[in-house]
């Protein structure tokens, strides 16, 4: 098996495995498996330092998904609905068959006591 095939296999069967990290969500009403990563986005916003006391109230989230399995097109600055909530696509990157999609909430997110 070629190296690129092993990466694709790991992407789908390990990283996106719903018994491991992957979770089912919807993108414009279409179901797909993704790994939402709010911590990585917070690190990027805070220059690689995790500071959970700081909240920019923008509600950004980084989504990782297998490019082949993504149910729709993704265009920067487009308004989309992720789990029936409005977000705007901020940035899209592709790396080794994976899409990294940064989305930002159109409305400030509520502060919860969790």
Number of C-alpha atoms within 10 A of each C-alpha: 5 6 8 11 10 10 14 15 12 13 19 19 14 14 18 20 16 15 10 11 13 20 14 12 17 16 19 16 13 13 15 17 23 25 21 20 15 15 17 15 20 22 14 12 13 12 9 12 12 15 11 9 6 9 11 11 12 13 18 24 21 22 19 22 23 22 17 10 14 17 15 12 7 16 14 13 14 11 18 21 16 18 15 12 13 15 22 19 20 18 15 16 10 13 9 11 16 20 21 21 21 22 26 21 21 15 12 12 13 8 8 5 4 3
